[in-house]
Amino acid sequence: MNKKKKITILVCTLFMVFSLGACGKTKEDAAVVTQQESSLQIESMDEETTSEESTTFNNGEEDDIELKDTIEIDFTYDYTEDIKADVAYVVSNSSSLQEELKNIDTITQKYTLLAESALTQGEMNVASQWLYVIWDTELNNLWSRFSSLANQNTKEMVLEEQRNWIAMKEEVTLMSLGSQEENGSMYPMLVNSLWEEKTKNRAYFIANELAQIEGESFAMPEASTKYGLFVDNQGTDAVYSSLITQQSWEGEDEAIISVYRLGEIEGSFIDNGNGNLDFTSDDGSIKGTIQINGWNGATFEVTETIGAVPFSVGEKFEFPFAF
């Protein structure tokens, strides 16, 4: 079975278990932050259900907020404006950027009611969409504040990187999940789940930049030292090389390494801790060391080769852009 397909099935299964288990900037600059409006694919459903369950959440910590309104479970309804209102409420009622990012998760709890009510693949696709939109909306909100406060040099630097991030989304999606043809009707759900995670990561990055401008203490969340998606875009809007470490459907740790003009190798790895992974290609012809540096990217160094391969012992490849 294709490795991307294995991961696809795993994500789908996890989502199904979860579902059933229960811009102070100009318009032109704002448009580069997200592709939300053009990417939304709302599927019409024949049935409509309503939940009267309260969506008030508080995990017991002093600075948490409560969203006191209820949500109607309607898979044909456009929740965009509701989500914007919830995000605005969180921004206004959070004592710091750190609290704000944590409290955005409170909104996701509210909209998991949709996922818990989803019975068909189409409904799962729709439910996953809104969880992505929450973080997409927060990213735009953060960008608006960053754009209005950053000096010109900082703004231009981060804006270029943000444009590159958006431009690479389609290619990164294909690298991570494969094509729509490979995944069938679950593909929208897989894409939404992927970009919920990656957009959340990006929101933390912009929040960190904003915190520096405002002189506010801010800590990035702990990044995995084992799994991730890293690219070398050479400062452009295209992926030149990439490194993906992930767990297969069978539970095996695997890596896919694509190096510009040299080709792609797939294999497994052993986790030595602290982000140090011993890699062996599937055919045994290439061995190397992967170093995961979290938010600072990753590297791969070739330590052993057998036969005619396009890699040399001692070659080291860097993947500085962490998605």
C-alpha positions, 0 to 999 in steps of 0.5 A, spaced: 500 500 500 502 506 498 505 510 504 501 516 503 495 512 502 496 509 509 497 515 513 490 518 509 487 512 512 489 513 519 487 520 519 480 518 516 479 513 521 482 517 527 477 523 525 471 518 524 472 515 531 472 522 534 466 524 530 462 518 532 465 518 539 461 523 542 487 587 518 490 594 520 493 592 513 491 594 506 486 589 502 492 587 498 496 585 503 491 582 507 489 577 501 496 574 502 495 571 509 490 566 507 486 563 502 480 561 506 474 564 502 476 561 495 478 554 498 471 553 502 467 547 499 461 547 503 457 541 501 449 541 502 446 536 506 439 533 506 438 533 513 438 538 519 439 537 526 439 542 532 443 541 538 441 545 544 447 543 548 450 549 551 457 550 549 460 554 555 467 551 556 472 553 562 478 548 563 479 551 570 484 556 569 484 563 571 485 566 564 480 562 561 474 565 557 467 562 556 463 562 550 456 562 552 452 561 546 449 555 543 451 552 536 445 549 531 448 543 528 446 545 521 451 542 515 448 547 510 450 553 514 455 558 513 459 559 520 464 564 517 461 570 521 459 566 527 467 564 527 469 571 526 465 574 532 468 568 536 475 570 534 474 577 536 471 576 542 477 571 544 482 577 542 478 582 546 477 578 552 484 575 553 489 578 557 495 576 553 497 573 546 499 567 550 492 566 553 489 568 546 492 562 542 490 558 548 483 560 548 482 559 540 482 552 542 476 554 546 472 555 540 474 549 537 471 545 542 465 549 541 465 547 533 467 539 535 459 539 536 459 538 529 464 533 528 461 529 534 454 529 530 457 527 523 454 521 520 456 521 513 463 522 509 460 529 507 458 531 514 465 529 516 468 533 510 464 539 512 465 539 520 473 539 519 472 545 514 470 549 520 475 547 525 480 549 519 477 556 518 477 557 526 485 558 525 485 561 519 480 566 522 485 567 527 491 568 523 488 573 519 486 577 525 493 576 528 496 578 521 492 585 521 495 587 528 502 585 526 501 589 519 499 595 523 505 595 528 511 592 525 516 597 522 517 596 514 523 592 514 520 587 519 513 587 515 516 586 508 520 580 511 515 576 514 510 578 508 514 575 503 515 569 508 507 569 509 506 569 501 511 563 500 508 559 505 501 560 502 504 559 495 507 552 497 500 550 500 498 546 494 505 542 493 505 541 501 498 538 501 500 533 495 507 531 498 503 530 505 496 526 502 497 524 495 492 526 490 484 527 490 484 521 486 488 517 491 484 518 497 476 519 494 471 522 498 475 523 504 480 528 501 476 534 503 477 532 510 484 530 510 486 537 507 482 541 512 485 537 518 492 538 515 491 545 514 488 546 521 494 543 524 499 547 519 495 554 520 495 553 527 502 553 527 503 559 522 498 563 527 503 561 533 509 564 528 505 570 527 503 571 534 511 570 536 513 576 531 507 580 534 509 579 541 516 581 540 513 588 537 509 589 543 514 587 548 510 581 551 513 574 553 511 569 549 513 561 548 512 557 542 508 550 543 513 545 544 514 542 537 515 534 536 522 532 536 520 526 532 515 527 526 514 533 522 514 536 515 520 541 513 522 544 506 527 548 503 524 553 499 531 557 498 527 563 499 522 562 494 515 560 493 516 553 491 519 547 494 526 545 492 527 539 497 523 536 503 523 532 509 517 528 512 517 524 518 511 520 520 508 514 522 505 509 517 498 505 518 502 499 521 505 504 526 512 504 523 516 510 523 518 512 516 521 518 512 520 521 505 526 525 503 526 529 497 532 532 495 533 537 489 535 534 482 538 528 486 531 524 487 527 522 493 528 516 498 523 513 502 525 509 508 524 507 516 528 511 522 529 509 529 528 515 534 534 516 538 531 521 542 532 529 542 530 529 535 536 525 533 533 519 528 537 514 524 534 513 517 535 507 513 532 507 506 527 501 504 532 498 499 538 499 504 542 503 499 542 509 504 543 510 511 543 517 514 542 521 520 536 526 521 536 531 526 529 534 527 530 542 530 522 543 531 521 550 529 528 551 526 527 546 521 531 539 520 537 536 517 539 530 513 546 527 513 548 521 509 552 516 513 553 510 508 551 508 501 551 502 498 552 501 490 550 507 485 546 512 488 546 519 487 548 521 494 555 521 497 557 520 504 558 526 508 553 530 504 548 534 509 541 537 506 538 542 510 530 543 511 529 550 514 522 551 513 518 548 518 510 547 516 
